[in-house]
Amino acid sequence: MAYKISDECIACGACAAECPVEAISEGDDKYVIDEDLCVECGACASACPVGAPSND
């Protein structure tokens, strides 16, 4: 299951910088993950200071 970014996102961009497939982009109020590109590696979750990305 692809990762998704919750409303806890503070739009710092740390997740996007770590994504190996460039599946993360800046949205209107938070970053978003393209589910078709996500390879479920967890790099975004590890980089996020607030734990916004998850695959729950």
C-alpha distances in whole Angstrom, upper triangle without the diagonal:
4,7,9,13,15,19,20,19,23,22,24,22,21,17,18,21,19,16,17,16,17,14,15,18,21,21,23,23,20,18,15,12,12,8,10,11,9,9,7,11,11,14,14,14,17,19,19,22,21,17,16,12,10,6,8
4,7,10,13,16,18,17,20,19,20,18,18,14,15,17,16,13,14,13,13,10,11,15,17,17,20,20,17,14,11,8,8,5,8,9,6,7,6,9,10,12,11,12,15,16,16,19,19,15,13,10,8,6,9
4,7,10,13,14,13,17,16,17,15,15,11,12,15,14,11,13,13,13,10,10,13,15,15,18,17,14,12,9,7,9,7,11,10,7,9,6,9,8,10,8,8,12,13,12,16,15,12,10,6,5,4,8
4,6,10,11,11,14,14,16,14,15,11,12,16,15,13,16,15,14,11,10,12,13,13,15,14,11,9,7,6,9,8,12,12,9,12,10,12,11,12,10,10,13,14,12,15,14,11,8,5,6,6,8
4,7,8,7,10,10,12,12,12,10,11,15,14,13,16,16,15,12,9,11,11,11,13,11,8,7,6,7,10,11,15,14,12,15,13,14,12,13,9,9,13,12,10,12,11,9,5,4,7,9,10
4,5,6,10,11,13,14,14,12,14,18,17,17,20,20,18,16,13,14,13,12,13,11,8,9,9,11,14,14,18,18,16,18,16,17,15,16,12,11,15,14,11,13,10,9,5,6,8,10,11
4,5,8,10,13,14,15,14,16,19,19,19,23,22,20,18,15,15,13,12,12,9,7,9,10,13,16,17,21,21,19,21,19,21,18,19,15,14,17,16,13,14,10,10,7,10,11,14,14
4,6,9,11,13,14,13,15,18,18,19,22,23,21,19,16,16,14,14,14,11,9,10,12,14,18,19,22,22,20,22,19,20,17,17,14,12,15,14,10,10,7,8,5,9,11,14,15
4,6,8,9,10,10,12,15,15,16,19,20,18,16,12,12,11,11,12,8,6,7,10,12,16,17,21,20,18,20,18,19,16,15,12,11,14,12,9,9,7,8,5,8,11,15,16
4,6,8,10,11,13,14,16,17,21,21,19,18,14,13,11,12,12,9,7,9,12,15,18,20,23,22,20,23,21,21,18,17,13,13,15,13,9,9,8,10,8,11,15,18,19
4,6,8,9,10,12,14,15,18,19,16,15,11,10,8,9,10,7,5,6,10,13,16,18,21,20,19,21,20,20,18,16,13,14,15,13,10,11,10,12,10,12,15,18,20
4,6,8,9,10,12,14,17,18,16,16,12,11,10,12,13,11,9,9,12,14,18,20,23,21,19,21,20,20,17,15,12,13,14,10,9,9,10,12,11,13,16,20,22
4,5,5,6,9,10,14,15,12,12,9,8,8,11,13,12,9,7,10,12,15,18,20,17,16,18,18,17,15,13,10,12,13,9,8,10,12,13,11,12,15,18,21
4,6,5,7,9,12,14,12,13,10,11,11,14,16,15,12,10,12,13,16,18,20,18,16,17,16,15,13,10,8,10,10,6,6,8,10,11,11,11,14,17,20
4,5,5,6,10,12,10,10,7,9,10,13,16,15,11,8,10,10,13,15,17,14,12,14,13,12,10,7,4,7,8,6,6,9,11,10,9,8,11,14,17
4,5,5,9,9,7,8,5,6,8,11,15,15,11,8,9,9,11,14,15,13,12,14,14,13,12,9,7,10,12,9,9,13,14,14,12,11,14,16,19
4,6,8,10,8,10,9,10,11,15,18,18,14,11,13,12,15,17,18,15,14,15,15,14,13,9,8,12,12,9,10,13,15,15,15,13,16,19,22
4,6,9,8,10,9,12,14,17,20,20,16,13,14,12,14,16,17,14,12,13,13,10,10,6,6,9,9,7,9,13,15,14,14,12,15,16,20
4,6,5,7,7,10,13,16,19,19,16,12,12,10,11,13,14,10,9,9,10,9,9,6,6,10,10,9,11,15,16,15,14,12,14,15,18
4,6,8,10,13,16,19,22,23,19,16,15,12,13,14,14,10,9,9,10,9,10,8,9,13,13,12,15,18,20,18,18,15,16,17,20
4,5,8,11,15,17,21,22,19,15,13,11,10,11,11,7,7,8,10,10,12,10,11,14,15,15,17,20,22,20,18,15,17,16,20
4,6,8,11,14,18,19,16,12,11,9,9,11,11,8,8,10,12,12,13,11,11,14,16,14,15,19,20,19,17,15,17,17,21
4,7,10,12,16,17,14,10,8,5,5,8,8,5,6,9,10,11,12,11,10,13,15,14,15,19,19,17,15,12,14,14,18
4,7,9,13,14,10,7,6,4,6,9,11,9,8,11,12,13,12,11,9,12,14,13,12,16,16,15,13,10,13,14,17
4,6,10,11,9,6,6,7,8,12,13,11,12,15,16,16,16,14,12,15,17,15,14,17,17,17,14,13,16,17,20
4,7,8,6,4,6,9,11,14,16,15,15,18,19,19,18,17,13,16,18,16,14,16,16,17,14,14,17,19,21
4,6,5,5,6,9,11,14,16,16,16,20,20,21,20,19,15,17,20,18,16,18,17,17,14,14,17,19,21
4,6,8,9,13,14,17,20,20,20,23,23,25,23,22,19,20,23,21,18,20,18,19,16,16,19,21,23
4,7,9,13,16,18,21,21,20,24,23,24,22,21,17,18,21,19,16,17,15,16,13,15,18,20,21
4,7,10,13,16,18,18,17,20,19,20,18,17,14,15,17,15,13,14,13,13,10,11,14,17,18
4,7,10,13,16,15,14,17,16,17,15,14,11,12,15,13,11,13,13,13,10,9,13,15,17
4,7,9,12,12,11,14,14,16,14,14,11,13,16,15,13,16,15,14,11,9,12,13,15
4,6,9,8,7,11,11,12,12,12,10,12,15,14,13,17,16,14,11,9,11,11,14
4,5,5,6,10,11,14,14,14,13,15,18,17,17,20,20,18,15,12,13,13,16
4,5,5,8,9,12,13,15,13,15,18,18,18,22,21,18,16,12,12,11,13
4,6,8,11,13,15,16,16,18,20,21,21,24,24,21,19,16,16,14,17
4,6,9,11,13,14,13,16,18,18,19,23,23,20,18,15,15,14,17
4,6,8,9,11,10,12,15,15,16,20,20,17,15,12,12,11,14
4,6,8,10,11,13,14,16,17,21,21,18,17,13,13,11,15
4,6,8,9,10,12,14,15,18,18,15,14,11,10,8,11
4,6,8,9,10,12,14,17,18,15,15,11,11,10,14
4,5,5,6,9,10,14,14,11,12,8,8,9,12
4,6,5,6,9,12,14,11,12,9,11,12,15
4,5,5,6,10,11,9,9,6,9,11,14
4,5,5,9,9,6,7,5,6,9,12
4,6,8,10,8,10,9,10,12,15
4,6,9,8,10,9,12,15,17
4,6,5,7,7,10,14,16
4,6,8,10,13,16,18
4,6,9,11,15,16
4,6,8,11,12
4,6,10,11
4,7,9
4,6
4
